[in-house]
Amino acid sequence: MSKAGPRSAHYAGRGTCPTCDTTELIRKRDHKFRSHRRMGMYCLGSNGAPVAPVWWPGMEPTAEGQQ
């Protein structure tokens, strides 16, 4: 089952964080994981690039938006 779309205008999709193995939101502005906590501290995967993310419709990064 997939999500229908973003719950907030700030997010573009979801992906599994490779550091803590939880599903986290991906920011729209830079297409990186939002800052998230794991066991009381910020996860080292925060602000990292997602691997195999699920983008909400129309939110995929474009070639000109990537460096």
C-alpha positions as CSV (number, residue, x, y, z in Angstrom):
1,M,0.0,0.0,0.0
2,S,1.4,3.4,-1.0
3,K,0.8,6.8,0.4
4,A,-1.6,9.0,-1.8
5,G,0.5,12.1,-1.4
6,P,2.3,14.5,0.9
7,R,0.8,15.4,4.2
8,S,2.7,18.7,4.2
9,A,4.0,20.9,1.4
10,H,7.5,20.5,2.9
11,Y,8.0,16.9,1.9
12,A,8.4,15.1,-1.4
13,G,8.3,11.4,-0.5
14,R,9.4,8.7,1.9
15,G,12.4,6.4,2.1
16,T,14.1,3.9,4.4
17,C,17.0,5.4,6.3
18,P,20.0,3.1,5.8
19,T,21.4,4.1,9.2
20,C,18.4,3.4,11.5
21,D,16.2,1.3,9.1
22,T,13.1,3.4,9.7
23,T,10.8,5.0,7.1
24,E,11.4,8.7,7.1
25,L,10.1,11.7,5.1
26,I,12.2,13.3,2.4
27,R,12.4,17.1,2.2
28,K,11.1,18.8,-0.9
29,R,13.7,21.6,-0.9
30,D,16.8,19.4,-1.2
31,H,15.4,15.9,-1.6
32,K,17.3,14.6,1.5
33,F,16.0,12.9,4.7
34,R,14.5,15.2,7.3
35,S,16.3,15.3,10.6
36,H,15.0,12.5,12.7
37,R,15.8,11.0,16.1
38,R,16.6,7.4,17.0
39,M,16.9,6.4,20.6
40,G,16.9,10.0,21.9
41,M,19.6,11.3,19.6
42,Y,19.6,12.6,16.0
43,C,20.2,9.7,13.6
44,L,23.4,9.9,11.6
45,G,21.3,9.3,8.4
46,S,19.5,12.7,9.0
47,N,20.0,15.1,6.1
48,G,21.4,12.3,3.9
49,A,20.4,11.3,0.4
50,P,17.8,8.6,0.3
51,V,18.4,5.3,-1.5
52,A,15.5,3.9,-3.6
53,P,12.9,6.5,-2.3
54,V,9.2,6.5,-3.0
55,W,8.3,9.9,-4.4
56,W,4.8,11.3,-4.2
57,P,3.3,12.2,-7.7
58,G,5.1,15.2,-9.3
59,M,7.7,15.5,-6.5
60,E,10.6,13.6,-8.1
61,P,13.9,15.5,-8.4
62,T,14.6,16.8,-11.9
63,A,17.9,16.6,-13.7
64,E,18.5,20.4,-13.3
65,G,17.6,20.2,-9.6
66,Q,20.5,17.8,-9.0
67,Q,24.1,18.7,-8.6
